[in-house]
Amino acid sequence: MLLAADANGSYRLEEARQLLADTDDLALQCIEQPCAPEAVAEHAALVATGGTPICLDETITSLATARDAVERRACAVGWRSRSGG
């Protein structure tokens, strides 16, 4: 079964890091919006640590914010399988 989680921007960076550490063995497809919408740098820091992919929704309010998030590598949802496919 494929699962994803939506955190709705509920965590600060260190809390989000702990969330990812605690849930990484669940092989989630992604965790959506772990930090506040304006916390692009924090999301980029989470992506840099690897593990569960990060998806953004509340952050993306325009094409400009989407480009900024991509350029800053603040999201990394590849929808890849855990078997490497």
Protein Blocks (a to p, Z undefined) as FASTA:
>chain_A
ZZdddekhpacfklmmmmmmmmmmnopabdchkbafklmmlmmmmmmngmjddddfklmm
bfklmmmmmmnopaccehpafkoZZ
